[in-house]
Amino acid sequence: TARGADCTAIFSDRRYAFNANQSVNEQYLIEKMCSLTSPPDIIILEGFKNSDYPKIEVMRKSISTKSVCKKESILCTAADFTEAPYADLPHFSADQARKIADYIIQNLKTCDKIS
């Protein structure tokens, strides 16, 4: 492009990183990651609020106290306010990183939403 490369790669004999300037959807991205010789144990995505993948919805009071994700895809919520958006889903304070991590680990073992 006029301002730089459309594609960049950094690599060594054991690792690589690839950055391309093209549109992709989460399904393509996840399939690519899962097709690696050593696929990841967990994939954490940010910004795919409309996807069906299990998610932790993170909310900030300064932006909104209302959920914007499909409820059926939400595992729990985390926010900088105490009022839980859904009474039937776990709700964490955004600064409870250890409790959120424990909840993720618990759900990795039991979540039927994960394929």
C-alpha positions in Angstrom: 0.0 0.0 0.0 1.0 3.7 -0.1 1.8 3.7 3.6 3.3 0.3 4.2 3.2 -3.5 3.7 -0.1 -5.4 3.2 1.5 -8.3 4.9 4.3 -8.8 7.4 5.8 -11.9 9.0 8.3 -12.5 11.8 9.7 -15.9 12.1 12.5 -18.1 13.5 13.1 -21.9 13.2 10.5 -22.5 16.0 8.0 -19.6 15.9 6.3 -17.3 13.6 3.8 -14.4 13.6 1.9 -13.3 10.6 0.0 -10.0 10.1 -2.1 -9.4 7.0 -4.3 -6.5 6.0 -7.5 -8.3 5.0 -10.9 -8.9 6.4 -11.5 -12.2 8.3 -14.3 -13.5 10.5 -13.9 -15.3 13.8 -14.7 -18.7 12.2 -11.8 -18.4 9.8 -9.4 -17.2 12.5 -10.3 -20.0 14.9 -10.1 -22.7 12.1 -6.6 -21.4 11.2 -5.5 -21.5 14.9 -6.9 -25.0 15.4 -5.2 -26.3 12.3 -1.7 -25.5 13.6 0.6 -28.4 14.4 0.3 -27.5 18.1 -3.1 -25.9 18.4 -3.8 -23.7 21.4 -5.6 -25.1 24.5 -7.7 -21.9 24.8 -8.4 -19.1 22.4 -9.4 -15.7 23.8 -11.1 -13.4 21.3 -12.0 -9.8 21.8 -14.7 -8.0 20.0 -16.9 -10.8 18.7 -20.0 -9.9 20.6 -22.4 -11.3 18.0 -20.8 -14.7 17.7 -22.1 -17.9 19.2 -18.9 -18.7 21.0 -19.0 -18.8 24.8 -18.0 -15.5 26.2 -17.4 -13.3 29.3 -19.1 -10.0 28.6 -17.1 -7.2 30.1 -19.0 -3.9 30.7 -18.0 -0.4 31.8 -20.5 1.8 33.6 -19.2 4.8 31.6 -20.2 3.0 28.4 -23.3 1.0 29.3 -24.8 -1.2 32.1 -26.8 -3.2 29.6 -25.7 -6.4 27.9 -25.0 -6.2 24.2 -24.3 -9.9 23.6 -26.7 -12.8 23.0 -27.5 -14.1 26.4 -27.3 -17.7 25.3 -23.6 -17.3 24.5 -22.7 -15.5 27.8 -20.9 -17.6 30.4 -20.7 -14.8 32.9 -20.4 -11.0 33.1 -17.7 -8.8 34.6 -18.1 -5.1 35.2 -17.1 -2.1 37.2 -20.6 -1.9 38.7 -22.3 -4.3 41.1 -25.7 -4.7 39.5 -25.7 -8.0 37.5 -27.4 -7.7 34.1 -28.7 -11.3 34.4 -29.8 -12.7 37.7 -29.2 -16.3 36.5 -25.6 -15.8 35.3 -22.5 -15.3 37.4 -21.4 -11.7 37.7 -17.9 -10.6 38.8 -16.3 -7.3 39.6 -13.9 -6.4 36.8 -11.0 -6.4 39.3 -11.6 -10.0 40.4 -9.1 -11.5 37.9 -8.4 -14.6 40.0 -12.1 -15.5 40.4 -12.7 -14.9 36.7 -9.7 -17.1 35.8 -10.9 -19.9 38.2 -14.4 -19.6 36.5 -12.8 -20.0 33.1 -10.8 -23.0 34.1 -14.0 -24.6 35.7 -15.9 -24.0 32.5 -13.1 -25.4 30.2 -13.6 -28.7 32.0 -17.4 -28.8 31.8 -18.7 -26.4 29.1 -20.7 -28.2 26.4 -20.7 -25.0 24.3 -17.0 -25.5 23.4 -16.3 -27.8 20.5 
